[in-house]
Amino acid sequence: MLWADAKKARRIKTNMWNHNIEFHQLPYREMEHLRQFRQDVTKCLFLGIISIPPFANYLVFLLMYLFPRQLLIRHFWTPKQQTDFLDIYHAFRKQSHPEIISYLEKVIPLISDTGLRWHLTDLCTKIQHGFHPAIRDILALRECFSNHPLGMNQLQAFHVKALSRAMLLTPYLPPPLLRHRLKTHTTVIHQLDQALAKLGIGQLTAEEVKSACYLRGLNSTHIGEDRCRTWLGEWLQISCSLKEAELSLLLHNVVLLSTNYLGTRR
């Protein structure tokens, strides 16, 4: 399966070079395939590097057996491992949710617009009390997340680290590099959203829907397909309404839209 993925990725890349196509111009499934393949290859490269010393491959086999979640890509997971490992990863990113909401509350006094201060206070209160926010409640804060103090370039270092954990990115890097990675990751998701909106959620298989929801912050492993499609529709409605300067809101949407969806806060 990994070899087939590599050949497909090569065909897509060749087509991009031959026809001068940018990543964001690809169809949704091709964009998603390249994104996932890059992630898998990164993991494989790490294994390749630690296998270089003489006889190290024996140790690598042992490590893969003992730590399949950390060292093996999804192709080598059993169906049960896939569910268990996705639950574990979601638990990791969920730990950062209260910290992110707390930071949003702390910056409320720094927002100059009275209406935006009220909207953000109301949104944080709803989430902390277990309510799933409406789309209009989130979109009302577009301006708030495009300027100081919540614009992508104005986020504080500890907040950037918490957001990195929420996106399953390593937080153990210098803040400028973390901010760059968050920008890149969020931009890719925004481009995927635009391509998915053109394709239509109805064209996705159940597995594709659940995978798309998980990437965007929802633990879809224990949620029915119909409810996943509903949530993904809400996400797309928000994402496709945002401009590039407002992508900080999309990044925070990983927390805002997923925390209390159908009791997922438990």
HUVEN-V247230 format. One record per helix or strand of 3 or more residues. SS is the DSSP state (~ for helix, > for strand). FROM is the first residue (numbers start at 1). TO is the last residue. Records with the same first field share a line. If there is no record, write none. Layout:
SS=FROM-TO ; FROM-TO
This chain:
~=2-19 ; 23-25 ; 28-50 ; 56-66 ; 68-71 ; 74-76 ; 79-94 ; 97-110 ; 114-128 ; 135-139 ; 152-154 ; 157-166 ; 175-199 ; 201-203 ; 206-215 ; 220-222 ; 225-239 ; 244-256 ; 261-263
